């Protein structure tokens, strides 16, 4: 009898919904691309969130708006579990410079993307940009904040 009760308790625990994330909890993410773009179509800072494939297509339409006839392979994102995110940081850089997302965290319906960039240079050759897939933390995300080198640059509303 004890064995049956223990098994039922384990099954119930496995099926119970995950607890909502605590404020400041890290959120899983995948960096799809973080780079210096030598021919940016979007001046930054500018940010977009794509909770669906149609919105993800809109992101890449914007990314390639100044490149007539550009063929772009849309990065794969599982929109049931992730939100696609584009960050045109508005920071210029030189060859070898880059941007790197350090962490993504959840707090009160809002996700914060925190990134760092290489130092600015004398003769910029492109613009820094990031494309991420951010795991949906459970509770609905209403806003994504974007912080680069400690300074909030903008938000995207979902």
KALINNOR-V864433 format. One record per pair of residues at least 12 apart in sequence whose C-alpha atoms are under 10 Angstrom apart, sorted by the first residue. I is the first residue (numbers start at 1). J is the second residue. Records with the same first field share a line. If there is no record, write none. Layout:
I = J / J
//
This chain:
17 = 138
18 = 137 / 138
19 = 137 / 138 / 139
20 = 106 / 137 / 138 / 139
21 = 105 / 106 / 107 / 108 / 109 / 137 / 138 / 139
22 = 105 / 106 / 107 / 108
23 = 105 / 106 / 107 / 108 / 109 / 110 / 111
24 = 104 / 105 / 106 / 107 / 108 / 111 / 112
25 = 104 / 105 / 106 / 107 / 111 / 137
26 = 103 / 104 / 105 / 106 / 107 / 111 / 112 / 137
27 = 103 / 104 / 105 / 106 / 111 / 112 / 113 / 134 / 135 / 136 / 137
28 = 82 / 103 / 104 / 105 / 133 / 134 / 135 / 136 / 137
29 = 82 / 83 / 84 / 101 / 103 / 104 / 105 / 113 / 132 / 133 / 134 / 135 / 136
30 = 77 / 82 / 84 / 101 / 131 / 132 / 133 / 134 / 135
31 = 85 / 100 / 101 / 130 / 131 / 132 / 133 / 134
32 = 75 / 76 / 77 / 84 / 85 / 86 / 130 / 131 / 132 / 133
33 = 75 / 86 / 99 / 100 / 129 / 130 / 131 / 132 / 133
34 = 86 / 87 / 98 / 99 / 100 / 101 / 128 / 129 / 130 / 131 / 132
35 = 93 / 95 / 96 / 97 / 98 / 99 / 100 / 117 / 126 / 127 / 128 / 129 / 130 / 131
36 = 91 / 92 / 93 / 94 / 95 / 96 / 97 / 98 / 99 / 124 / 125 / 126 / 127 / 128 / 129 / 130
37 = 88 / 92 / 93 / 94 / 95 / 98 / 125 / 126 / 127 / 128 / 129 / 130
38 = 92 / 93 / 94 / 95 / 124 / 125 / 126 / 127 / 128
39 = 64 / 66 / 67 / 125 / 126 / 127
40 = 63 / 64 / 65 / 66 / 67 / 88 / 126 / 127 / 128 / 129
41 = 61 / 62 / 63 / 64 / 65 / 66 / 67 / 88 / 127
42 = 62 / 63 / 64 / 65 / 66 / 87 / 88 / 89 / 90 / 127 / 129
43 = 88 / 89 / 90 / 91 / 92 / 127
44 = 87 / 88 / 89 / 90 / 91 / 92 / 127 / 128 / 129 / 153 / 154
45 = 87 / 88 / 89 / 90 / 91 / 127 / 128 / 129 / 146 / 153 / 154 / 155
46 = 86 / 87 / 88 / 89 / 90 / 129 / 146 / 153 / 154 / 155 / 156
47 = 59 / 85 / 86 / 87 / 88 / 89 / 90 / 129 / 130 / 131 / 144 / 145 / 146 / 153 / 154 / 155 / 156 / 157
48 = 62 / 84 / 85 / 86 / 87 / 88 / 131 / 144 / 154 / 155 / 156 / 157 / 158
49 = 83 / 84 / 85 / 86 / 87 / 131 / 132 / 133 / 134 / 143 / 144 / 155 / 156 / 157 / 158
50 = 77 / 79 / 82 / 83 / 84 / 85 / 86 / 133 / 156 / 157 / 158
51 = 77 / 78 / 79 / 80 / 81 / 82 / 83 / 84 / 85 / 133 / 134 / 136 / 141 / 158
52 = 77 / 78 / 79 / 80 / 82 / 83 / 84
53 = 74 / 76 / 77 / 78 / 79 / 83 / 84
55 = 83 / 84
56 = 74 / 75 / 76 / 77 / 79 / 83 / 84 / 85 / 86
57 = 74 / 75
59 = 74 / 84 / 85 / 86 / 131
60 = 72 / 73 / 74 / 75 / 86
63 = 86 / 88
75 = 131 / 132 / 133
76 = 133
77 = 132 / 133 / 134
78 = 133 / 135
79 = 133 / 134 / 135 / 136
80 = 135 / 136
81 = 133 / 134 / 135 / 136 / 137 / 138
82 = 132 / 133 / 134 / 135 / 136 / 137
83 = 132 / 133 / 134 / 135 / 136 / 141 / 158
84 = 131 / 132 / 133 / 134 / 135
85 = 113 / 130 / 131 / 132 / 133 / 134 / 144 / 156
86 = 129 / 130 / 131 / 132 / 133 / 156
87 = 113 / 128 / 129 / 130 / 131 / 132 / 146 / 153 / 154 / 155 / 156
88 = 127 / 128 / 129 / 130 / 131
89 = 115 / 117 / 127 / 128 / 129 / 130 / 146 / 147 / 148 / 153 / 154
90 = 127 / 128 / 129 / 153
91 = 117 / 118 / 119 / 120 / 124 / 126 / 127 / 128 / 129 / 148
92 = 117 / 118 / 119 / 120 / 121 / 122 / 123 / 124 / 125 / 126 / 127 / 128 / 129
93 = 117 / 118 / 119 / 120 / 121 / 122 / 123 / 124 / 125 / 126 / 127 / 128
94 = 118 / 119 / 120 / 121 / 122 / 123 / 124 / 125 / 126 / 127 / 128
95 = 121 / 123 / 124 / 125 / 126
96 = 118
97 = 117 / 118 / 119 / 120 / 121 / 124 / 125 / 126 / 127 / 128
98 = 116 / 117 / 118 / 119 / 127 / 128 / 129 / 130
99 = 115 / 116 / 117 / 118 / 119 / 127 / 128 / 129 / 130 / 148 / 149
100 = 114 / 115 / 116 / 117 / 118 / 128 / 129 / 130 / 148
101 = 113 / 114 / 115 / 116 / 117 / 130 / 131 / 132 / 147 / 148
102 = 114 / 115 / 116 / 148
103 = 115 / 116
104 = 134 / 135 / 144 / 145 / 146
105 = 134 / 137 / 144 / 145
106 = 136 / 137 / 139 / 141 / 144
107 = 141
108 = 139 / 140 / 141 / 142 / 143
109 = 137 / 138 / 139 / 140 / 141 / 142 / 143 / 144
110 = 139 / 140 / 141 / 142 / 143 / 144 / 145 / 155 / 157 / 158
111 = 134 / 136 / 137 / 141 / 142 / 143 / 144 / 145 / 146 / 155 / 156
112 = 143 / 144 / 145 / 146 / 147 / 152 / 155
113 = 132 / 134 / 144 / 145 / 146 / 147 / 148 / 152 / 155
114 = 145 / 146 / 147 / 148 / 149 / 150 / 151 / 152
115 = 130 / 146 / 147 / 148 / 149 / 150 / 151
116 = 147 / 148 / 149 / 150 / 151
117 = 148 / 149
118 = 149
119 = 149
140 = 158
141 = 157 / 158
142 = 156 / 157 / 158
143 = 155 / 156 / 157 / 158
144 = 156 / 157 / 158
145 = 157
//
